[in-house]
């Protein structure tokens, strides 16, 4: 498991009546603050603010083809050659990270073909080094962006 300390991070929130929205700095728009969006935005902030991943090389919620189906991945970080470097699947905090959630990420990985995978629900985060497809290793920290 990868420990993430998000205590120094803050999100840009806006309240209108009963609804709270959050500003997504990647998509550059306000979004309804669902539990999954909350996790996604904190993870993006962790990557860009604390890990110094370049925001310009991050894509959020883009359509991909998985077999004959159209799906949306949560986050893909690209390397400087614009190849998928890290695929991230975010879940709401109440969704346990399980074999089922890992299978979903791996289905996306079949299309995306990134070097790293990350799976998070805000409470737990796992990251794997998938550069060697024969020897995938779970990491104790997110990789440094090079």
N, C-alpha and C positions, 0 to 999 in steps of 0.2 A: 504494500500500500504506500502511496505517496502522501506525506503530510503536507497540507497547504494551509498557511497562515494568512487568512484574508482580513485580519483585524485592522490593518492599516488602510484598507481599500474602502472606497465609498462609491455608490452609484448615484447618477443624476436622476432623481425622482421628481415626479410632478403629480399632484393630487387634484382631482376634479370630481367633486361629489363623492360617490362611493368608489370611484375607480382610481387606481394608482397606475401610472405609466412610468417607464424607464427609458432613458435615452440610450440607444445602441450606437456607439461611436463608429462601428464598422459599417452598418447599414445607413447610418446618419438619419435615423428617424426614431420617433417615440413609439413604444410598444406597450401593450397591456402587460402588467407585471404578474404573470402567472408563476406558479412555483418553479416550473422548468425554465422559464425565461430568467428568473432570479438567479438560478444556478448558472445558466449560460452566460449572463452578464458579469457575474463575479469571476467566472473562469476566464472570460475575455480580458477583464481588467487585470487579473493575476498575470496572464500571459504578457500583456502589453506594458503594464505599469511596473510589475516586479521582476519579471523574467526578461523584459526588453525585447520581446518578439515584435517584429515590425508590423504595425497595424495594416499597412498597405498590402501585406502579403497574407492577410487573413480573410477568408470568405465565411459567411454565416448563412445557414439555411438555404442552400442551393439545391436545385433539383438534380437528381442523377437517375440513371436507369439501372435497376437491379433486376436482371433477367428481363422479363417483359413488363415489369412494373416501374412506375415513376415514384421515387422516394425523395426525401429531403434529409441531407446530413445536417448535423448541428454546426460543426466548425471544421474547417480545413485550413491548416497553416501550410503555406507554400514555401519552398526553398527559393533561393535567389535566381534560380533558373526557371522558376514558375512551375515546378513539378510538385505534386502533393508530398509534403514532408511529414505532417502529423494530422491524423483524423481523430476528432473528438466527438464522443457521444455523451450528451447531457441528459440526465433524468431528474425528475422532481425529487425533492428530499425524501418523500415517503415511498419512493420506488426503490426496492432493494436491488443492489447490483448482483446479478445472478448469471447463471449459464444462459438464460434467455436473453438478457440484455447484452451479454458478450456476443451471442450469436447474431443479434441485430447489427452490432458494430462490425462483425466479421463479414456479414452480407454486404455492407457498404464498402468494406475494405476490398472485396472482390472486384469492385468497380474502380474505387479511388486509387488503390495500390500505393499507400503511403509507407514511409519508413518507420513511423511510430504510430501507436494507437493510444488513446486515453479514453477512459470511461469514468464519469463522475456523477454523483448525485448531491454534491455539496458537502456531505458528511464523509464519504469515502471517495478516493480517487485512485485509480490504477492506471499505470502506463507501461506499455510494452515496447521493446526495441524489436522491430520486425524487419530489420535490414537483411538479416540472414533468415530466409524463409524456413530453413531446416532446423534452426535453433533460435526460436523466439524467446526472449528473456524478459521477465517482469522486472521493472526498475524500482528503485527506492526514491527516485527524484525525477522530475521532468528534465528532459535533455536541454542543455544550453543551445540557444539558437546561434548558428555559425554564419 
